[in-house]
């Protein structure tokens, strides 16, 4: 959703509070698409800071569908988002400010969906787990080890002993 900030930039002391729907249905991150399963409307507080500047505060909650990094089960990751940013009108913004806000400002228009998706990315977890003690998948057969052992031989030999293991495997004489 686009919000026109022309009035906020031009009227000294103007403040507006509003609630707008979040139209975002999914986010693309690291080459994958993740669906937004639940979302609340975005609560916005916009206020003039003088000299073509405005303060933008936004709050929202979203739930994103992801996969566990170990066992690939579906996981719902919840984000409580808070954005507090100062934006500058296009004619007053220097090159650095224009670049910084280019992802969520289009001229005088605030792109709420882009603002929220940027905040989701900053809160993205480094590792997504279905539970803290997730055992993952068997490296041999692919069975989910959270549901029980599979009985596969998971012995990983020390690579420094590979030459000695070859001798025993092939019954070579020393």
N, C-alpha and C positions, 0 to 999 in steps of 0.2 A: 504494500500500500504506500502511495506517495502522499506526503503531507507538504503543503505549500507553506514555506517559512517567510514569505515576503513581509507579512505584517509583523512578525516577530523581529525581523532584522531592522525594520524602519521605525517602529513605534517605541520610543524610550519608555522603559519600565514595564512594558507589556509582558504579561505572564498568562499562559494557557495550560490548563490540565485537561487531558482527554483520555479516553480509552478507545483503542482501535483494534479491529480484528487482525490477527496474524494470519496472513494468507499463505505463508510458507508451508509446503507439504513434505519437503524433504531437503536434505543437504548433501552435497558432493564433497567428499573428503578423501584425500590420498587415493584417488582413482576409483572409489566406491560410492554408491548412492545409498543413503540411509533415510528411511522414512520417519517422519514425525508422527508419532502415534497419538499423542495428547498435547494440547496447547491451551494456554489461557490468553485472553485478550491482552494486548500490550498497554500498560498504563504509562502515558507520556506526560512529562512536565516540561514545558518549553518556556524560556524566559529570555528577555532582551538583556544583554550585558553592556550595551552601548558600543559605539564605533563599529557597527556592522557585525557584531558578535552575538551569538545566542548560546544559551546553556540548554543542552538536551539531556533529560534523564528519562530512562525507560526501564520498566520492570516487566518481566514475563516469566512464565514457567513452561518448559517443554519437556516431553519425554520422547527420546529417540530410540528406535529399534536398531540394535547392533547384534553382532555375533561374539560369543566368548572367544577370546584369543587362543584358548587351549583346547576346548572340546567342540566349538562351533555351534553350541546351543544358542537359541534366541535369548537376548538379554534386553531389558528396557532400562536405559540410562536416563535418569532425571536430572534436569538442569534448572536451577533457580538463577535467573539472569538479571543482572543490574548493570546498566550502562550509564555512565556519567561523562558526557563529552561536550567540549566547547566547539562550536562550528562557526565558520566565518563566511560572510556573504561573498559571492563569487567576485565582485569587483574590489573587495578589500583584501581578499586572501592572497598571501604571497605564494610563491611556487611550492614551498615545503608544506604549507597548510593545505593548499589545494590538492596536493598529492596524498596527504594523510587522510583527507575526508572524501577522496574521490570514489571510494568503494560504496559509500552510503549517501552521498550528496550528488544530485544531478541538477546543477544550477541552483535554483532556490528550492528544489524539491528534496525532502528527506525521504529516503527509501527505507521504511521501517523494517521490511523483511531482510534487507541486506545488513542493516544495523544489528538485528538480532542474530542472523546467521554468523556474522563476524564474531559476536560474543560467544556463540556456541563453540566456535573453533578455538577460542582462547581458553575455554573451560574443558576442552576435549580430554578425556583420560588417556594416559600413556598406555595403559593396559586395561582391557575390558575383560572382566572375569565374571562367570555366572555365580561363583561363590569363591571365597578366599582360598579354600583348600582344594580347588578344582585340580584333578589329576590329569586331565587332557585325554588325548587319544593314544592308543598303542601305535608305536612306530612301525610295527610289522603288519598287523591285520587291520588297524583302524578302529578297533572297538573302543567305545567310550569307557574309560577306566573308572569313572565315577559309578558305573553300574555293576562293577565287579571286575576281577582279574580275568584275563583271557588265556593265560597259560603259554603265551609265546615266549621264545627265548629272546630276552632283551639284553643279553650279555654284549657289552661293547668293549672289545679288546683295546688295550693300550697300544697306540700306533707305534710306539718305540719298540714293541715286542713283535712286530709284524714278521720280521725275518725269522725269528725263532719259531713262531707259529707255523710258518710255511714249511719248515723242516719236519715238524711233527705231523702236519696234515698230509704231506706227500711221502712219508716214510723214507725220507732221504737218509743216506748214510753220512755220518759226520767224518 
